[in-house]
């Protein structure tokens, strides 16, 4: 299955050579290059790319930090480090990187990395993913879900935080300090959003209230509980910021991580 890839290197010449080589692979349908790590991350926040090649020593934001940021929103991205320094190897693999290549990248090295990707391209980021460490963002098949209003976003975050426990309109309105009618409108809007995505079996209403089928949603919290060492690198004490009602879970995460 042909896939999209990007390469990030602050040296324009090295970046150009890497992009030319990556694009020459029959496995790659498109390759994009960035000399700015921050610009690359901004792109990846709104586009899912299954394979990312990263230089490590870069000004402003090094490749290790960029990898941590990428994995916080797309945890099964195949990160392949390209560097002239071998001493970063332990740090790179503590992030569960897919590969580590000593520059210069060659066709042989590239083919070897593509043949041994850590995560299967066909299985990447299928379905819903919630990024809750820091500010809240929500993805479907690797792409951001467009919500109609900030209140839609907050109600979705609130129901996700409830972890499958039903919440009635009165409780939601009280916790969010919002008007009950506005909460009702936000929930209807969310229902329409899920229907438009072809996923109407995720938000439910019962006599006790509304809840999400959280078994259908992967998240950074789930990943953290599976891998505490990695979570400590990603979790900086912020959870669903700046929602005040999330303080209880935030304190629990701080005590665990």
C-alpha positions in Angstrom: 0.0 0.0 0.0 1.7 3.3 -1.1 2.0 5.8 1.7 2.7 9.5 2.3 6.0 10.5 4.0 7.6 13.6 5.2 11.2 14.5 6.1 12.4 17.2 8.4 16.0 18.5 8.3 17.2 22.0 8.9 19.9 21.6 6.2 18.2 22.3 2.8 20.7 20.2 0.8 20.4 17.2 3.0 16.6 17.6 3.0 16.5 17.8 -0.8 18.6 14.6 -1.2 16.4 12.7 1.3 13.2 13.8 -0.4 14.5 12.8 -3.8 15.5 9.4 -2.5 12.3 8.8 -0.5 10.1 9.8 -3.5 12.0 7.3 -5.7 10.7 4.4 -3.6 7.8 2.5 -5.1 6.2 2.4 -1.7 5.9 6.1 -1.4 3.2 8.0 -3.2 4.2 11.5 -2.0 7.0 13.0 0.1 7.1 16.4 1.6 10.0 18.2 3.2 10.3 20.8 6.0 13.4 22.7 7.2 11.4 24.0 10.2 10.4 21.5 12.9 7.6 23.7 14.1 6.1 24.1 10.6 6.3 20.3 10.2 4.4 19.8 13.5 1.8 22.3 12.5 1.3 20.4 9.3 1.1 17.0 11.1 -1.5 18.4 13.5 -4.0 18.5 10.7 -2.6 15.8 8.4 -1.9 12.2 9.2 1.4 10.9 7.7 2.3 7.3 8.6 6.1 7.6 8.0 8.2 10.6 9.2 12.0 10.9 8.7 13.6 13.3 11.3 17.0 14.8 11.7 17.9 15.0 15.4 20.1 18.0 15.8 18.0 21.0 14.7 17.8 24.6 16.1 14.7 25.6 18.1 13.2 22.1 18.4 15.4 19.0 18.1 14.2 15.8 16.4 13.6 14.0 19.7 11.3 16.7 21.0 9.5 16.8 17.7 9.0 13.0 17.7 7.5 13.3 21.2 5.0 15.9 20.0 4.1 13.9 16.9 3.6 10.7 18.9 1.4 12.6 21.4 -1.2 13.1 18.6 -0.5 10.2 16.3 1.0 7.5 18.5 1.5 4.9 15.8 3.5 7.1 13.4 6.6 5.4 12.1 9.4 7.7 13.2 12.7 7.1 11.4 15.6 9.2 12.7 18.3 10.4 10.2 21.5 11.6 11.9 25.2 11.7 11.8 25.4 10.9 15.5 25.0 7.4 16.9 24.9 8.3 20.6 21.2 9.4 20.3 20.2 5.8 19.6 19.1 4.9 23.2 17.0 8.0 23.4 15.4 7.4 20.0 14.4 3.9 20.8 13.0 4.8 24.2 10.3 6.6 22.0 9.6 3.3 20.2 11.0 4.7 17.0 10.6 2.6 13.9 14.2 3.1 12.8 17.5 5.0 13.1 19.8 5.7 10.1 23.2 7.2 10.1 23.5 9.8 7.3 23.7 9.8 4.4 20.5 8.0 3.6 21.0 5.5 0.8 18.5 3.4 -1.2 19.7 0.3 0.6 19.0 1.9 4.0 15.7 3.3 2.9 14.5 0.0 1.5 15.5 -1.7 4.8 13.6 0.8 6.9 10.5 0.7 4.7 10.5 -3.1 4.8 10.7 -3.1 8.6 8.3 -0.4 9.7 7.2 -0.7 13.3 3.5 -0.2 12.5 1.6 -1.5 9.6 0.4 1.2 7.2 -3.0 -0.4 6.8 -3.7 -0.3 10.5 -2.6 3.2 11.4 -5.0 5.6 13.1 -8.2 4.0 11.9 -11.1 5.3 13.9 -11.3 7.9 16.6 -8.3 9.2 18.6 -8.5 11.8 21.4 -5.5 14.0 22.4 -6.2 15.0 26.0 -2.7 15.9 27.3 -2.7 19.7 27.2 -5.5 21.1 25.0 -8.2 18.8 23.7 -8.2 17.6 20.0 -10.2 14.9 18.4 -9.3 12.9 15.3 -11.0 10.4 12.9 -8.8 8.2 10.7 -5.9 10.6 11.5 -7.7 13.8 10.5 -9.1 16.4 12.9 -12.9 16.2 13.4 -14.4 19.6 12.6 -16.8 20.6 15.3 -19.5 23.3 15.0 -18.6 25.3 18.1 -16.4 25.5 21.2 -19.2 24.2 23.3 -19.5 21.1 21.0 -15.9 20.5 21.7 -16.2 21.0 25.4 -19.2 18.7 25.7 -17.4 16.0 23.7 -14.3 16.3 26.0 -16.6 16.1 29.0 -18.4 13.0 27.9 -15.0 11.4 27.0 -13.7 12.2 30.5 -16.8 10.6 32.0 -15.4 7.3 30.5 -18.8 5.8 29.5 -20.7 6.8 32.6 -24.1 8.5 31.6 -24.5 12.2 32.4 -27.9 13.9 32.2 -28.3 17.5 30.8 -28.7 19.0 34.3 -25.4 17.5 35.4 -23.5 18.5 32.3 -24.9 22.0 32.4 -23.9 22.4 36.1 -20.4 21.0 35.7 -19.7 23.1 32.5 -21.5 26.2 34.0 -23.5 26.5 30.8 -27.2 26.9 29.9 -29.1 23.6 29.8 -30.7 24.4 26.4 -27.3 25.2 24.9 -26.0 21.8 26.1 -28.9 20.1 24.5 -28.1 21.8 21.2 -24.5 20.9 21.4 -25.3 17.2 21.9 -27.6 17.3 18.9 -24.8 18.9 16.9 -22.4 16.2 18.0 -24.9 13.5 17.0 -25.0 15.0 13.5 -21.2 15.2 13.4 -20.9 11.4 14.1 -23.7 10.6 11.6 -21.8 12.6 8.9 -18.7 10.5 9.7 -20.8 7.3 9.3 -20.2 6.6 13.0 -23.7 7.1 14.6 -23.1 4.2 17.1 -20.8 6.1 19.5 -23.0 8.7 21.3 -25.9 7.2 23.2 -28.8 8.4 25.3 -30.4 6.4 28.1 -32.7 7.2 31.0 -29.6 8.1 33.0 -28.2 10.5 30.4 -25.8 10.7 27.6 -22.6 8.7 27.2 -19.9 7.8 24.7 -18.9 4.3 23.7 -15.3 4.9 24.8 -14.2 1.4 23.5 -14.4 3.0 20.1 -12.0 5.9 21.0 -8.3 5.5 21.4 -6.5 8.2 23.4 -3.2 9.3 24.8 -4.5 8.5 28.3 -4.9 4.8 27.2 -1.4 4.8 25.7 -0.1 6.3 28.9 -1.5 3.7 31.1 0.1 1.0 28.9 3.5 2.7 28.9 4.2 4.8 31.9 7.8 5.6 30.9 6.7 7.1 27.6 3.7 8.9 29.3 6.0 10.7 31.6 7.7 12.3 28.6 4.4 13.4 27.1 2.4 14.3 30.1 3.4 17.7 31.5 0.7 18.0 34.1 -1.9 19.4 31.8 -5.1 17.5 30.9 -8.0 18.9 28.9 -6.8 22.4 29.5 -8.4 24.8 30.3 -11.6 23.0 31.4 -12.0 23.5 35.1 -14.3 20.4 35.5 -11.3 18.2 34.4 -9.3 19.0 37.6 -10.1 15.7 39.3 -8.8 13.5 36.5 -5.9 15.8 36.1 -4.9 15.3 39.7 -5.3 11.5 39.4 -2.9 11.5 36.4 -0.4 13.7 38.2 -0.4 11.2 41.1 0.0 8.2 38.7 2.5 9.7 36.3 
